[in-house]
Amino acid sequence: MSTFGQRLREARKEAGMTQLQLARLVGLAQATISNIESERNQGSVESTALARALRVLPDWLAEGRGPKRRQDDGEADNAGSLSGLIPIEAWEHEDDLPDLGDFIRVPRLDVHLSAGHGREIVEVDLVREAPQVFRAEWVRRLGLKPSKLASMYAAGDSMEPRVHDGDSLLVDTSRTTVTDGKVYALAYAGELRVKRLYRRVDGGIIIVSDNERNYPRLEVPAEQMEHVRIIGRVMHVQGTGGL
């Protein structure tokens, strides 16, 4: 009889996912998936979320009981895999969200910083290759508009312990007005940053790192705000940390 780890590996490979892709899809660390598959994980794991992501039945995955999939799913159904999802080009309306697997693809942020005409020029592109995948139900529940979402990866330790190096971030590019204490992606002083922002009374902002011991806060007065571009508010962190 196969083990939970063996069944997980089998279903993951059939879905065409890497361990990292599956981990990001269900909000776990890649090491957790690796430990399950190699039988090193002795703790409890939410097998229902894994089963749904892989389009297999929870009883089969958790205990090896019953069929692997419902009959109407078929052995060749790849709806749960990243490669099997149907790209969505127009996301302005809820009806545009996919029914197949109930996931949406979120493009990655590609930010270019350059100097010109005495000030910094910030260009933001959305890269649709290798997107992040989120459940449409979760996006609806938060009231987010998929066409305004983008993903990025955190770099460095300035926002620890909330955000860790390598965490994936979901950014709502429609939210560029600063709400005190919320986390934003922004471009300033030649860098793309993820910081907690506060408003100054003069119309400027205060840029704060959660790891203030090693990264002092920055004050940007109103007359220097032309050098700041707020790209969007971070709505979700997936990985080691969390908002």
Residue, then its C-alpha position, 0 to 999 in steps of 0.5 A: m500500500s502506498t504512503f501519503g507521501q508517495r501519493l502526493r508525489e504521484a499526484r503532483k507529478e501528474a499535475g505537472m507541478t514542482q514542489l515549489q509551485l504546489a507549496r505556493l499554491v496551498g500556502l506551505a513552504q517547499a520544505t514541507i512538501s519535500n518532507i511529506e514526500s520523503e516521509r520525514n514529516q510526522g506532523s499534521v498537514e491539511s490534506t484537503a487543500l493539497a487534494r483540491a490543488l491537485r484535483v484528486l479526492p481527499d480520501w485517496l490522498a490522505e488514506g489511500r481509500g476510494p478512487k483517485r478522482r471522480q469519474d468525470d474528472g478523468e485521469a488526464d485532467n490537468a486542471g489543477s496544474l499550473s500548465g493546465l490553467i487557461p490564461i485570463e486576458a480580461w479580468e474586469h468582471e467577476d464572470d471573467l474568472p475561470d470555472l476550471g479549477d476556480f483559479i486565477r493567474v496573477p502576472r509578475l511585476d517587472v519594475h525598471l528604474s532609470a534617471g531622466h530629465g532630472r528625476e527618476i523614471v519608473e516603468v512598470d510592466l506585467v510579465r504573464e509568463a510564470p504567474q502566481v496562482f490564486r483561488a478565485e473564491w479568495v480573490r472575490r471574498l477580499g473584493l479584489k479586482p484581478s485585472k489590478l493584481a500583480s505578484m512579486y518576491a520579497a528580497g532581504d530582511s528589512m521587513e522581518p518578521r512579517v515578510h521574509d526573504g523570498d516570500s511571494l507578495l500579492v500587490d493591488t496596484s489600484r491602491t496607491t493612496v497611503t493608509d497609515g501602517k499598511v505595507y506597500a510596494l514602492a520605488y524610491a531612490g533607485e530601489l524597488r522597496v516593500k515598506r510600511l508607510y505612514r502619512r506626514v502632515d505636509g503631504g509627504i510619507i514616512i517609510v518604515s521597515d519592520n526590522e527598524r533595528n537594522y533599517p532606520r525609517l526614512e522621511v520623505p517631505a512633500e516637496q520630494m514626493e515626485h521622486v516616489r512612486i507607490i506601485g500598490r498595496v501588499m494584500h497577501v504574503q505567502g511563505t515564511g512570514g505573514l502580515 
